[in-house]
Amino acid sequence: MEKQTIHRAFGYVIFRNEVDPKVVSEDHGVVNRNIYHVESPFTFDYDPESYSREKYNHIWFYTKGRIKSTNIDTGESFEKTEGYCTLDEPHPLGRYQVEFIEPTVFYCLGPEANLKRTPVIPRVKSFRLKAGEVASFEHQTKMFLCGGSLAMRGIEISDICQLTIGEDTPIRAITPVYGLIFE
C-alpha cells in the first residue's frame, strides 16, 4: 500500500490504507502504475467461529475513492466505491487484480494482526450516515469511526477514533460518516 497506518479499536488492530493511483510503488506486488495483484485467495464469509489459516476472513470498508476489481481466473469485474463494505456485500472468492481509479482509502480488519484475540475477528456491523442525518444508538454502543465528521453532545468529532456512546446520545453527521459497531 502507498500508506498504511495501524489503529486500535476495542483491543483489535485495524489497518487504514491510502492509495494514490498516480504514485508508483514497489510494495505489495504493484505491476503497473495503479494495478495491484491480490494473489492470496481471500474469503469474505463473515464467520469468526470457523477461522483457520487456510481460510482468511477479512472485513474491508471503503471510505473514499473508487477501484475496479477483476477476477484473474474468470475475468468478472466490479467496482467498489465509497461506502462499500464486505459485511454488507461479500466479495466473491478468487484471485483479483485491483486497479485504483481514484485516490482511495479503505480499512481492513483481518485475523493476521489479531491472532491473540478470541475471536480473531470480532462481531461487528457497518454503519453509514448521510450528511445531516441523525441516529441514536443503544447505551454503551462501541463505535469505531472510520471517516467523516459527526456531532455528539455539541462536540464535533472527525475522522478516526473509537467511541463508546452514552445513554440517549443522538449523533448528527456533519459530513458522510462511515464506521464499525462492535457487538
C-alpha positions in Angstrom: 0.0 0.0 0.0 1.2 3.5 -0.5 0.5 4.5 3.1 -0.7 2.2 5.8 -1.5 3.2 9.4 -2.4 1.0 12.3 -5.3 1.8 14.6 -6.8 0.1 17.6 -10.4 -0.4 18.3 -11.6 -2.1 21.4 -8.5 -4.2 21.6 -8.4 -5.1 17.9 -6.0 -3.9 15.2 -7.5 -2.2 12.1 -5.4 -1.1 9.2 -6.1 2.1 7.3 -4.8 2.0 3.7 -4.4 5.0 1.4 -3.6 4.5 -2.3 -3.0 7.3 -4.8 -3.2 5.8 -8.3 -0.8 8.5 -9.6 2.1 7.3 -7.5 4.2 4.3 -8.5 5.0 2.0 -5.6 7.1 -1.2 -5.5 5.2 -2.5 -2.4 2.7 -5.3 -2.4 3.2 -6.6 -6.0 2.5 -3.4 -7.9 2.9 -4.4 -11.6 1.7 -1.2 -13.2 1.1 2.4 -12.1 -2.2 1.6 -10.4 -2.7 -2.2 -10.8 -2.2 -4.5 -7.8 -2.4 -8.2 -7.9 -4.1 -9.9 -5.0 -2.6 -13.4 -5.2 -3.9 -14.8 -2.0 -7.4 -16.4 -2.1 -9.4 -14.3 0.3 -12.8 -15.3 1.5 -15.1 -12.7 2.9 -17.6 -15.1 4.5 -18.0 -13.5 7.9 -17.8 -16.4 10.3 -15.3 -15.7 13.1 -16.0 -19.0 14.8 -14.6 -21.0 11.8 -11.4 -19.2 11.3 -8.4 -21.2 10.1 -5.1 -20.2 8.5 -6.3 -21.7 5.2 -9.5 -19.6 5.2 -8.9 -15.9 5.6 -11.8 -13.8 6.8 -11.3 -10.1 6.3 -13.6 -7.1 6.7 -12.9 -4.4 4.1 -14.6 -0.9 4.3 -14.0 1.7 1.7 -14.4 5.3 2.9 -13.1 7.2 -0.1 -12.3 6.6 -3.8 -13.1 4.0 -6.4 -11.4 0.8 -7.6 -12.0 -1.8 -10.2 -11.6 -5.4 -9.1 -11.2 -8.1 -11.8 -11.1 -11.8 -11.1 -7.9 -13.1 -12.6 -9.3 -16.5 -13.5 -12.9 -15.6 -14.7 -12.4 -12.0 -16.0 -15.5 -11.0 -13.9 -15.1 -7.4 -12.7 -16.9 -4.9 -10.5 -16.3 -1.6 -8.9 -16.1 -0.7 -5.2 -16.8 2.9 -4.2 -17.0 4.9 -1.0 -19.3 3.1 1.5 -18.6 -0.4 0.2 -18.2 -2.9 3.0 -17.8 -6.7 2.7 -20.0 -7.2 5.7 -23.0 -5.9 3.7 -21.9 -7.3 0.3 -19.5 -10.2 0.5 -16.6 -10.1 -2.0 -16.6 -13.2 -4.3 -13.9 -15.7 -3.7 -10.9 -15.7 -6.0 -7.7 -14.1 -7.1 -8.1 -10.5 -8.1 -6.3 -7.7 -10.0 -7.2 -4.4 -8.4 -7.0 -1.1 -10.2 -7.1 2.0 -8.1 -9.0 4.5 -10.3 -9.2 7.4 -7.8 -7.3 8.1 -4.6 -8.7 5.5 -2.2 -9.0 5.0 1.5 -10.0 1.6 2.9 -9.9 -0.2 6.2 -9.1 -3.8 6.8 -9.9 -5.8 9.9 -8.2 -9.2 9.4 -7.2 -12.1 11.6 -3.4 -12.0 10.9 -3.0 -8.9 13.2 -5.4 -10.2 15.8 -4.3 -13.8 16.3 -4.0 -13.4 20.1 -7.6 -12.2 20.4 -10.6 -14.5 20.8 -12.3 -14.4 18.4 -9.7 -13.2 15.9 -12.4 -11.2 14.1 -14.9 -9.5 16.4 -18.6 -9.4 15.7 -19.1 -6.1 14.1 -21.5 -4.4 11.7 -21.0 -1.4 9.4 -22.9 1.9 9.7 -23.2 4.9 7.5 -24.8 8.2 8.0 -25.5 10.8 5.3 -24.6 14.4 6.0 -27.3 15.9 8.2 -28.7 12.5 9.2 -29.3 11.9 12.9 -29.1 8.5 14.6 -29.5 7.1 18.1 -27.6 4.1 19.4 -28.1 1.8 22.4 -26.4 2.7 25.7 -22.7 1.6 25.7 -22.5 1.1 21.9 -18.9 0.7 20.9 -18.2 2.5 17.6 -15.1 2.9 15.5 -15.3 6.0 13.4 -13.5 5.3 10.1 -14.3 8.5 8.3 -16.3 11.7 8.3 -17.4 14.2 10.9 -20.2 13.9 13.5 -21.5 15.9 16.4 -22.3 14.3 19.7 -23.4 16.4 22.7 -22.3 19.6 21.0 -18.8 18.3 20.3 -17.6 17.8 16.7 -15.6 14.6 16.2 -13.7 14.0 13.0 -12.1 11.0 11.4 -10.5 8.0 13.1 -11.4 7.2 16.7 -13.2 4.8 18.9 -16.2 5.9 20.9 -18.5 4.4 23.5 -21.9 6.0 23.1 -23.7 7.0 26.3 -27.3 6.7 27.1 -29.7 8.8 24.9 -26.9 10.4 22.9 -28.1 11.3 19.4 -25.4 11.6 16.8 -25.6 14.0 13.9 -23.5 13.5 10.8 -21.8 16.8 9.6 -20.3 15.0 6.6 -21.0 11.5 5.4 -19.9 9.2 8.2 -18.6 5.6 8.0 -17.8 3.2 10.8 -18.0 -0.1 12.6 -20.1 -1.0 15.5 -18.6 -3.6 17.8 -21.2 -6.0 19.3 
